Structures are given as structure tokens and as C-alpha cells.
Amino acid sequence: MLIDSHCHLNYASLGEDVPGVLSRARAVGVGGFLAISCRESEWDGVIGIAEAHDGVWASVGIHPHEADEHPDTDAATLIAATAHPRVIAIGETGLDYYYDKSDRGRQQTSFRSHIQAARATGLPLIVHTRDAEADTLALLKEPGEGRLTGVIHCFTASQAFAEEALALGFYISLSGIVTFKNARDLQETAKTIPADRLLVETDAPYLAPVPMRGKTCEPAFVAHTARFLAHLRGVSEAELAATTTANFRALFTKAA
């Protein structure tokens, strides 16, 4: 069985037919799904999807693009939202200096609130980072009360960043981007990720992998990414599936 460790099941292109989306995924061996939120207005929706469907869990978080619009979403607000049993993670959160859709200082403040909430609850942190490697690592390394763990989702950063994140105890999740023909550096990094720290995801409805490029991405497509990674890393598809599923359950312990 595979688990899609990061998908946006509430977005219109998928949310209009969640039962169908999940059915198509299960038909190709995808049995678990982490539905990610990016703004506070989405929390009830993703939790509702998780409540209504077996094998689906939810996260609560504010995407860095949305940081300016959520100045009052602090650690206490996030902590309170994690009380629901289907909420197994905090995020996605992080820093995005590529698009700069929110003020960088505001992004950092929001990221710190998520880190504080993750430390306080013991839940994993789902980190988005783009063109912000140094600041992302600096904030993750800041001292705080409680253990901090999590995943660098949709990983596209450098080999050096991967090594630093792994040293902090984080997992690395690969999306369909790794299948793209121009992703040679990422593919080389993907070969080096320890087997016990690797996750797979779609980031659906975005980033459909080869051979589904140009289509609306669905959780079912994580099977293509997993197949590519298995061949890239020289292991069987069954081994890759078993390993990444075990890793998901080791990290997201509330999903066990």
C-alpha cells in the first residue's frame, strides 16, 4: 500500500468528487491520504473530509503565501485546532521567497508560531520552503521547548539542505517533480535519502508526474512517482511502497 503524504482534497478540482478521487486512488494501491490545509478557513473542510472517509487524515496550518492574511493565527490557535483526533500534523507552513506573496518578516513570524505549536503538541511539522534554505534552517534550529520533527514536503532544495534537514530529524517527501526530465539534480539527491526518511506525495491537484503531465493531479498519481523512485533507487516497487508507508506511520503517529 502507498500513502499520499500531501494532497489538497478540498480544492475545487478534487473536492467536487472526493469519493471518486479516493476510489481511483485505492484502485491502484493508494490506501492513505493526508489532506493539507493552507489557510484557517480550510481547517473545517479538511477535517470534515477526514471524518467522512477512512484512511484520510488532516493537517492545520497557514501556507507562507497566506501569512499576511492571518496575522492572528498564533501558536495557541494552532494548538487548539489539533485537539481533533483526525488532525495529525501542523502545516503546511514555512518560507517562500520565490513568489514573495507575503512579507518575509510575516512569513517568519507565522513559521515560528507553527514551530512552537509543533513542539508543544509533539505533532510533525509540514514544511514548505522555496528559495529560502538558509532562513528555513535557521528557524528550525532555534531553541525551544519540546521535540521538533516533521517533513520537508515537495522537496526541490539542494543536497546540502537535505543533509541539514535529515540531521535535524526531518523526513524528505518527493512529489511528481522528481519524474520531470529537467530534475536531474533532484534525482541525484533522491538517490541519497536514507530509506527510513523517505516519503512520497502528489501535492494534488498540482504537479502531476510523468506520464500524467498536463492533467489535474490526483492522489492516484502517487503510484507513478513511487514507481519512478523505485527504479531510480534500485529497489522493487513493493519495497518502496512498504518503506514509505512505514515511514509515514512512524512520523505521523496519530495515524497509526
Secondary structure, DSSP 4 states (H G I P E B T S, - for coil): -EEEEEE-TTSHHHHTTHHHHHHHHHHTTEEEEEE--SSGGGHHHHHHHHHHSTTEEEEE---GGGGGG-TT--HHHHHHHTTSTTEEEEEEEEEETTT--S-HHHHHHHHHHHHHHHHHH-PPEEEEEES-HHHHHHHHHS--SS---EEE-S--S-HHHHHHHHHTT-EEEE-GGGGSTT-HHHHHHHHHS-GGGEEE---BTS-PPTTSTTSPP-GGGHHHHHHHHHHHHT--HHHHHHHHHHHHHHH-GGG-
